[in-house]
């Protein structure tokens, strides 16, 4: 479910793929209404084919990050020079004070506080247009990952950054992508390192199972 954040607050999202798959576009109005509520779980909060990763400060420690701190996601994005002008243009309320921003918190880098994963979506069809990870360093948050190749959505999956990208073939409508690539990123030696993508073909998946993307 997409989350809408009002001045940094937001609503919990149940499924990343519901945001950027065909169902998201077809049910955008219903999703919008459901996301306008407030609340949070502590782990989640409302609110190119390779992504560019910015180096962080340190390798993860053996123990998980210890504390969760809510951030003002909209303010953080607007102040970040690494966020494109096109994405910042979409950082305006969809209705009232509700922004099309989904925020998750969790341990990705082994920092002293939970890392912040922020997704920016369009108001009209709930398509992800930018995904970012911020790491707390010296009392402030530093952008350590970003991808703005739409449609895209990032989430925390058992300590791994998982980035889902819809795949469209010629003639596919926005509501009906042909498949998706799920790309894992792990924090190593101060930066996110891309793992092997897994591709799912919606129309022709063999046995219903995703298949690894072959190396180029």
Secondary structure, DSSP 8 states (H G I E B T S, - for coil): ----BBTTBB---S-SHHHHSHHHHHTHHHHHHHHTS--B-SSEEB---S-EE---SS---SS---B-----HHHHHHH-TTS-HHHHHT-SEEETTEESEEEEEE-SS--SB-EEEEEEE-TTT--EEEEEEEEEETTEEEEEEEE--SSEEEEEETTEEEEEEEE--TT--TT--SEEEEEEEEEETTEEEE---EEEETTT-GGG--EE----
